[in-house]
Amino acid sequence: MDFPYAPTEPLVTIHPYTLESLGPIPGILAGLAFRSTASAAYPTASLAIFVPFVLAKPILVKKLWCYNGTAVSGNVDVGIYDEQGTRLCSSGSTAQAGTSTLQEFNITDTVIGPGLFYLAIALDNTTGTLFRGTVTTVALLKQLGMFQQASAFALPATATFATVANDYIPVFGLSTRDVI
Amino acid sequence: MAGGADFPSTPNRLFAPIIIATFSLCSVGGHNPGGVAAAGFSSVASAAYPTANKAIYVPFRLSAPIVAVKLFSHNGATVSGNIDVGIYDEQGTRLVSSGSIAQAGTSVLQEFDIADTSLSPGLFYLAVALDNTTATLFRSTPSAIFLRCNGVAEQTSAFALPATATFAAMSSAYLPFVGLSARTLL
């Protein structure tokens, strides 16, 4: 399967484990599934993680969200970047709140697509946790098209993509509906 | 049906599936097939409907037009009361439904003959509601948060299915197995 892969019609949400993004590949590689993601501390303070996704048609993004883990701390920033690394929208630095639940970020409604984009997330500490999946080796994440950027909190206006170095695929994403 | 594939699978092909169920590639199954399968097919079982009169809305996508000629539910080991199955558009407008019908037939598909309904490419919802919690459906048990991550929504006090849905955050770990067919023979 190509990844990302662009179903013509997106569903309500897009996140790293949807067909538009990494899809089922991490689970296949690691023998895990999305449901097997677990809460884990953010790997590096102020690290931005970028996960690619593609759109075959425009969508209107209404909200961003992340799936917080069992401990919250400090601040989180979630955003969307275009292929060139330009930030299109973001939550801005927001106190991480709510354990083991979705934290929602109401953003200015933003039309994106078609094309290649990146979901981006950063936390400013390593006490805060997110639900995340892992694969067996970071080299696999490179092959999945992920990037990272150190010292990137809050998410910068322009990303400087660097080779991914942490085996950490957070559960976070966008919604085209106000209700998640 | 192992693997939850559409017949044929369609996320990005310009021909239409014959059957779309809530675990299809066109639906939640397409968001993370491994996830739904791992959560579902090893734990697919009959279970009581979580809340009387709750409607559950499960998104699905079409890349090519189809004509829905039937809806169905996969009933569990106990049937009771009435069921309503329907299709909604992206804005929450009900396009077609079975209407309130006595749930009948245990551990089988209950079929609902509907007015043939043309669906153009786009985003839709499969919807189901039951009026009691004795009735059972076959379902898988992704967490409510998992279902929210994948666009599943609910509405309380929604039996029979309303003309216009008011989506609310999914609160039950319950992905009911319901669907539509573009073929009269299931």
Contacts between the chains, C-beta under 8 A, distances in Angstrom:
chain1	res1	chain2	res2	distance
A	5	B	11	7.7
A	5	B	12	7.2
A	6	B	12	6.6
A	7	B	11	3.8
A	7	B	12	5.1
A	7	B	30	6.9
A	7	B	61	6.3
A	7	B	63	6.9
A	8	B	11	7.5
A	8	B	12	5.5
A	8	B	61	7.6
A	8	B	63	4.0
A	8	B	121	6.7
A	9	B	61	3.7
A	9	B	62	6.3
A	9	B	63	5.7
A	9	B	121	6.0
A	9	B	122	6.0
A	9	B	123	5.9
A	10	B	61	7.1
A	10	B	123	7.4
A	11	B	27	7.9
A	11	B	30	7.4
A	11	B	31	6.3
A	11	B	59	4.9
A	11	B	60	7.7
A	11	B	61	5.7
A	11	B	123	6.6
A	11	B	150	7.1
A	11	B	151	5.2
A	12	B	59	5.0
A	12	B	123	7.0
A	12	B	150	7.8
A	12	B	151	3.0
A	13	B	31	7.7
A	13	B	149	6.1
A	13	B	150	6.1
A	13	B	151	4.9
A	15	B	149	6.0
A	17	B	31	6.8
A	17	B	32	4.3
A	17	B	35	6.4
A	18	B	30	7.9
A	18	B	31	4.7
A	18	B	32	6.8
A	18	B	150	7.8
A	19	B	11	5.9
A	19	B	25	7.8
A	19	B	30	5.5
A	19	B	31	6.8
A	23	B	32	7.0
A	23	B	33	7.9
A	24	B	32	5.8
A	24	B	33	5.0
A	24	B	34	4.2
A	24	B	35	7.4
A	27	B	32	7.1
A	27	B	34	3.7
A	27	B	35	6.6
A	27	B	38	7.4
A	28	B	34	6.3
A	32	B	34	7.9
A	33	B	32	6.8
A	33	B	34	4.2
A	33	B	35	4.2
A	33	B	37	7.3
A	33	B	38	3.7
A	33	B	39	6.9
A	34	B	31	8.0
A	34	B	32	4.1
A	34	B	34	6.9
A	34	B	35	3.1
A	34	B	146	7.0
A	35	B	35	4.9
A	35	B	38	5.8
A	35	B	39	4.3
A	35	B	142	5.9
A	35	B	143	7.4
A	35	B	146	6.0
A	36	B	35	7.9
A	36	B	38	7.0
A	56	B	12	7.4
A	65	B	149	8.0
A	67	B	145	6.5
A	67	B	149	6.7
A	100	B	145	7.9
A	101	B	145	6.6
A	102	B	145	6.1
A	102	B	148	6.0
A	102	B	149	7.2
A	171	B	149	6.7
A	173	B	149	7.0
A	175	B	151	7.6
A	177	B	151	7.1
A	177	B	153	7.7
A	177	B	167	6.7
A	179	B	153	5.9
A	179	B	167	4.4
A	179	B	168	6.2
A	179	B	169	6.1
A	180	B	148	5.5
A	180	B	149	7.9
A	180	B	169	6.6
